[in-house]
């Protein structure tokens, strides 16, 4: 199968059962082989046609140059809480990070959508490293299959909170969500897409009518502070983001949640919590507080648990539903904002 746009062969990973069936028939195999190929790719997690032993050996040999679309593990680390971080090497040599976060009931994968990120948020390691390229659909799906295989457990939840800004790679993210949902079996309601906000893209996402959760990274209750932390915010003020969130809720019938990274002495005072409650009034929404995870080249400080609690309490008193994100994998540099995609051997 080739891409209609570039005429280059596309990897098998990412194709639907129907598309796989068409492809397999083109190679001279009977129709029912499409379902077998689908199972081996998405359920058994095969890395090559060679290992698909239900297929005739001669065919496997003949087709052995076919690109499946799986990455290689370049490096992995495990934190004491069981969180695992993987650095994956893609076909062009680019490295991306993906994180598997286990609890007794869930296995959540934190997926990257870009190599690097152009949004340049001042407190985020990925943002400090610059931008290389968007990930293809199969490169997003592969991360989930890899975590599943490596952690020997089915992935139940997925957050698009790894490297990159998902709404800058909307088509591939939506394409990957469809495959992860329909072909791998992860419920749409267990999938969260996190964005710092890109003009017009929240509206575009709404048009797909997905049942995923949209999380918007707010991080400040006023425009000036937000722009100092997030340079891209100058093109998309908070009021416009919140208007687009209202429209998103109307179109999809889903609530939007807000993320707020707490930076001591910057955005974490009770006064700022009150301001935040004010701008979120009427949203029936949920605020997820993320205590800042230190990165080496940013000058911010993590607030004390007491400061976090006071901020959360102040929001609750203003009738805003709030949760504090438990930090996972911090000593493996696998926590929010610590992903950079390079392997630093001096650590
Ligand atoms: N580009 C998307 C996904 C990024 S990561 C977005 O901005 O939403 C998910 C969350 O982690 C975002 O809210 C991001 O701002 C936050 N984050 C980034 N760096 C962080 C850090 N060092 N400590 C805590 N949270 C961080």
Boltz pocket constraint, residues with backbone or C-beta under 6 A from the ligand:
constraints:
  - pocket:
      binder: B
      contacts: [[A, 119], [A, 121], [A, 123], [A, 124], [A, 125], [A, 160], [A, 161], [A, 162], [A, 164], [A, 165], [A, 166], [A, 194], [A, 195], [A, 196], [A, 215], [A, 216], [A, 217], [A, 259], [A, 260], [A, 261], [A, 290], [A, 291], [A, 292], [A, 293], [A, 294], [A, 295], [A, 336], [A, 337], [A, 338]]
      max_distance: 6.0
